[in-house]
């Protein structure tokens, strides 16, 4: 039987990856690896819970992948100003907002 303590309820370095658990549930891996993961699941509460989660909410095959791209310069300047100490360069901050919103004086 599994332990009832939640103090150790976390993924350890010895735990199989989420992808390995998913492949195990689909039975598409070598028998030796299947047996190894089955033995691990018998003793690991966290991986057992992760398997239940994967069974209830399987990953979508058509999931949208994220392709990072270069941040536009005005947005980068705005982020740098927001993360910097307050009131260091308000003119640069205002220019960054202007570039993003493309406001004119009459729009403001």
Helices and strands as residue ranges (DSSP letters): H 18-26, H 31-43, H 45-56, H 73-83, H 90-101
